[in-house]
Amino acid sequence: MIFLDLETTGMNIVTDRIVEIALIKVHPDGKEEEKQYRINPEMPIPEVVTKIHGISDEDVKDKPTFKEVAKTIAQFMEGCDFAGFNSNRFDIPLLAEEFLRADVDLDLKKRKFIDVQAIFHKMEKRTLAAAYKFYCQKPLEDAHSAMADTKATYEVLKAQLDVYKDEEYEDAHGKTSKPIVNDIQALSEFSAYDTNVDFVGRIVYDEKGVEIINFGKNKGIPVEKVLREQPGYYGWILNSEFPLYTKKVLTAIKLRMKDN
């Protein structure tokens, strides 16, 4: 069994590249072998990504490309099954892309894949009923009744304020804080997955406060740049099945550009 983890230039399986790969081969007798490679991705590593995994362009400029180590890695993986965390949706698909680009034929069809994250999510439910039982130590009666669910949500939040009072949280950049406080602004900021401009996250703010597209081929590109360089994009959004509020936000940005 090969346990693996990839650090990459981003989360796009098609366009992003590996910058580090760690492998642990576990033999049937329990013997373990470890391999770790820093990889030159032959493309810039975005600053926001470097802040997450700590690997910069400088760190990999003199490292081998994936093509240069692909055969060695494939030999190490020969005859093995695979395990990882979110590996079925990310690590394995991206690794397969890298092998294909390197012209190394690693047949993965007969391998078995264990995703530890999938086991975690399936066994530890993330439903309101599960949260209610965890935080309030009692079963949720009349689950999926609107009023029962609403009351349960209120009770869960109050319990979270008690359970996590003074507890530290470490974010992806290693910064620690105590975010669970009885303050609406703080809780709102902490519970947001993205800094959405619209409600559904089709348009979000980047780390500099610039509105960027958050889906499709233009993901990560500033909205104003897309509207300038792709004249038909605005009309496509307005005439497609996007939320009305997303269309409203895009229109406001377009009008702001016109005023400027």
C-alpha positions as CSV (number, residue, x, y, z in Angstrom):
1,M,0.0,0.0,0.0
2,I,1.3,3.5,-0.9
3,F,0.2,6.3,1.3
4,L,0.7,9.6,-0.5
5,D,0.2,13.3,-0.3
6,L,0.8,16.0,-2.9
7,E,1.6,19.7,-2.5
8,T,0.8,21.5,-5.7
9,T,0.6,24.9,-7.5
10,G,-3.2,24.9,-7.0
11,M,-6.3,22.9,-7.0
12,N,-7.0,22.5,-10.8
13,I,-6.3,18.9,-11.8
14,V,-5.8,19.9,-15.4
15,T,-3.6,23.0,-15.2
16,D,-1.8,22.8,-11.8
17,R,1.4,20.8,-11.1
18,I,3.1,18.9,-8.3
19,V,5.7,20.7,-6.2
20,E,6.2,18.0,-3.6
21,I,5.2,14.4,-3.3
22,A,5.5,12.3,-0.2
23,L,5.2,8.5,-0.3
24,I,5.1,5.8,2.3
25,K,5.1,2.2,1.1
26,V,3.8,-0.2,3.6
27,H,4.6,-3.9,2.9
28,P,2.4,-6.8,4.0
29,D,4.9,-7.6,6.8
30,G,4.7,-4.1,8.2
31,K,8.0,-2.9,6.7
32,E,7.8,0.8,5.7
33,E,9.7,2.7,3.0
34,E,9.6,6.5,2.6
35,K,10.3,8.7,-0.4
36,Q,9.9,12.4,-0.7
37,Y,10.6,14.6,-3.7
38,R,10.6,18.3,-4.3
39,I,9.5,19.0,-7.9
40,N,10.1,21.9,-10.2
41,P,6.6,22.5,-11.6
42,E,7.8,24.5,-14.6
43,M,5.3,27.2,-13.7
44,P,5.1,29.9,-11.0
45,I,3.8,28.9,-7.6
46,P,1.1,31.5,-6.6
47,E,2.0,33.5,-3.5
48,V,-1.3,32.6,-1.9
49,V,-0.5,28.9,-2.4
50,T,3.1,29.3,-1.0
51,K,1.5,30.7,2.2
52,I,-0.3,27.4,2.6
53,H,2.4,24.8,2.0
54,G,5.5,27.0,2.4
55,I,7.1,26.0,-0.9
56,S,8.3,28.9,-3.1
57,D,9.6,29.2,-6.6
58,E,13.1,29.6,-5.1
59,D,12.7,26.3,-3.2
60,V,12.1,24.3,-6.4
61,K,14.1,26.2,-9.1
62,D,16.9,23.7,-9.0
63,K,14.8,20.6,-8.4
64,P,14.0,18.0,-11.1
65,T,10.9,18.2,-13.1
66,F,8.2,15.5,-12.7
67,K,9.2,14.0,-16.0
68,E,12.7,13.5,-14.8
69,V,11.6,11.5,-11.7
70,A,8.4,10.0,-13.1
71,K,9.9,6.6,-13.9
72,T,11.6,6.3,-10.5
73,I,8.3,7.1,-8.8
74,A,6.4,4.7,-11.0
75,Q,8.8,1.9,-10.2
76,F,8.4,2.6,-6.4
77,M,4.6,2.4,-6.9
78,E,4.7,-0.8,-9.0
79,G,2.1,-3.4,-7.8
80,C,0.8,-1.2,-5.0
81,D,-2.6,0.0,-4.0
82,F,-3.1,3.6,-2.8
83,A,-4.4,5.6,0.2
84,G,-4.6,9.3,1.0
85,F,-6.8,12.1,2.4
86,N,-9.2,13.4,-0.3
87,S,-6.9,11.4,-2.6
88,N,-9.7,9.9,-4.8
89,R,-10.9,13.4,-5.8
90,F,-7.5,15.2,-6.0
91,D,-4.2,13.5,-5.5
92,I,-4.8,10.4,-7.6
93,P,-6.4,12.3,-10.6
94,L,-3.6,14.9,-10.6
95,L,-0.9,12.3,-10.3
96,A,-2.4,10.4,-13.2
97,E,-2.3,13.6,-15.3
98,E,1.4,14.1,-14.4
99,F,2.3,10.6,-15.4
100,L,0.5,11.0,-18.8
101,R,2.3,14.3,-19.4
102,A,5.6,12.6,-18.6
103,D,4.8,9.7,-21.1
104,V,5.0,7.2,-18.3
105,D,2.4,4.4,-18.5
106,L,1.4,3.7,-15.0
107,D,-1.7,1.4,-15.2
108,L,-4.0,2.4,-12.3
109,K,-7.1,0.5,-13.5
110,K,-6.4,-2.6,-11.4
111,R,-5.3,-0.7,-8.3
112,K,-7.4,-0.2,-5.2
113,F,-7.9,3.3,-3.7
114,I,-8.6,4.1,-0.1
115,D,-9.7,7.6,0.7
116,V,-9.4,8.3,4.5
117,Q,-11.4,11.5,4.1
118,A,-14.3,9.6,2.6
119,I,-14.4,7.2,5.5
120,F,-14.2,10.1,8.0
121,H,-17.1,12.0,6.3
122,K,-19.3,8.9,5.9
123,M,-18.8,7.6,9.4
124,E,-18.9,11.0,11.2
125,K,-22.1,12.6,9.9
126,R,-22.2,16.3,9.3
127,T,-26.0,16.7,9.5
128,L,-27.9,19.0,11.8
129,A,-29.1,15.9,13.7
130,A,-25.5,14.7,14.2
131,A,-24.5,18.2,15.4
132,Y,-27.4,18.4,17.8
133,K,-26.5,15.0,19.3
134,F,-22.8,16.0,19.5
135,Y,-23.2,19.4,21.1
136,C,-26.5,19.1,23.0
137,Q,-26.1,15.4,24.0
138,K,-29.7,14.4,23.0
139,P,-31.5,13.2,19.9
140,L,-33.2,15.7,17.6
141,E,-36.9,14.9,17.6
142,D,-39.0,15.7,14.5
143,A,-35.9,16.2,12.3
144,H,-36.6,17.9,9.0
145,S,-39.6,19.7,10.6
146,A,-38.8,23.4,9.8
147,M,-39.4,24.7,13.3
148,A,-37.7,21.7,15.1
149,D,-34.6,22.2,12.9
150,T,-34.6,26.0,13.5
151,K,-34.8,25.6,17.3
152,A,-32.1,22.9,17.1
153,T,-29.8,25.2,15.1
154,Y,-30.2,27.9,17.8
155,E,-29.4,25.5,20.5
156,V,-26.4,24.2,18.7
157,L,-24.9,27.7,18.3
158,K,-25.4,28.4,22.0
159,A,-23.7,25.1,22.8
160,Q,-20.8,25.9,20.4
161,L,-20.2,29.2,22.3
162,D,-19.9,27.2,25.5
163,V,-17.9,24.3,24.1
164,Y,-15.3,26.4,22.2
165,K,-15.0,29.3,24.6
166,D,-11.3,30.3,24.8
167,E,-10.3,27.4,22.5
168,E,-7.7,28.3,19.9
169,Y,-8.1,27.8,16.2
170,E,-5.2,27.5,13.7
171,D,-5.9,28.6,10.2
172,A,-4.2,27.3,7.0
173,H,-1.4,29.9,7.4
174,G,-0.5,28.8,10.9
175,K,-2.1,31.8,12.6
176,T,-3.9,31.1,15.8
177,S,-6.9,32.9,17.3
178,K,-9.9,32.4,19.6
179,P,-12.7,33.0,17.1
180,I,-15.7,31.5,18.9
181,V,-17.0,34.5,20.9
182,N,-20.4,35.8,21.4
183,D,-20.1,38.4,18.6
184,I,-22.1,38.4,15.4
185,Q,-19.3,40.0,13.2
186,A,-16.6,37.5,14.5
187,L,-18.8,34.5,14.0
188,S,-19.9,35.6,10.6
189,E,-16.4,36.0,9.4
190,F,-15.3,32.7,10.9
191,S,-18.2,30.6,9.5
192,A,-17.7,32.0,5.9
193,Y,-16.0,29.5,3.6
194,D,-15.2,32.2,1.0
195,T,-15.3,36.0,1.0
196,N,-18.3,35.9,-1.4
197,V,-19.3,38.9,-3.4
198,D,-22.6,37.2,-4.4
199,F,-24.3,34.7,-2.2
200,V,-23.4,31.5,-4.0
201,G,-19.7,32.2,-4.4
202,R,-19.6,32.6,-8.2
203,I,-17.8,35.8,-7.6
204,V,-15.4,36.1,-4.6
205,Y,-12.8,38.6,-3.2
206,D,-9.2,37.5,-3.4
207,E,-6.7,38.3,-0.7
208,K,-6.3,41.8,-2.0
209,G,-10.0,42.5,-2.0
210,V,-10.4,42.3,-5.8
211,E,-13.5,40.6,-7.2
212,I,-12.5,37.5,-9.1
213,I,-14.4,34.8,-11.0
214,N,-14.7,31.6,-8.9
215,F,-15.8,29.0,-11.4
216,G,-15.1,27.7,-14.9
217,K,-12.3,28.6,-17.3
218,N,-11.9,32.1,-15.8
219,K,-11.6,30.9,-12.2
220,G,-9.2,33.2,-10.3
221,I,-9.2,35.9,-12.9
222,P,-10.4,39.5,-11.9
223,V,-14.0,40.2,-13.0
224,E,-13.0,43.5,-14.6
225,K,-10.3,41.8,-16.7
226,V,-12.8,39.2,-17.9
227,L,-15.4,41.8,-18.8
228,R,-12.8,43.9,-20.7
229,E,-11.2,41.0,-22.6
230,Q,-14.3,38.8,-23.2
231,P,-17.1,41.1,-24.4
232,G,-19.6,38.3,-24.7
233,Y,-19.1,37.1,-21.1
234,Y,-21.5,39.5,-19.5
235,G,-24.3,38.6,-22.0
236,W,-23.6,34.9,-21.5
237,I,-24.1,35.2,-17.7
238,L,-27.3,37.3,-18.1
239,N,-28.8,34.8,-20.5
240,S,-27.8,31.7,-18.6
241,E,-29.2,30.0,-15.5
242,F,-27.2,32.0,-12.9
243,P,-28.8,33.4,-9.7
244,L,-30.4,36.8,-10.2
245,Y,-28.2,38.2,-7.4
246,T,-25.1,37.0,-9.2
247,K,-26.3,38.9,-12.3
248,K,-27.0,41.9,-10.2
249,V,-23.4,41.9,-8.8
250,L,-21.9,41.5,-12.2
251,T,-24.0,44.3,-13.6
252,A,-22.9,46.6,-10.7
253,I,-19.2,45.8,-11.5
254,K,-19.8,46.5,-15.2
255,L,-21.5,49.9,-14.4
256,R,-18.7,50.8,-12.1
257,M,-16.2,50.1,-14.8
258,K,-18.2,52.3,-17.2
259,D,-18.3,55.2,-14.6
260,N,-14.5,54.9,-14.1
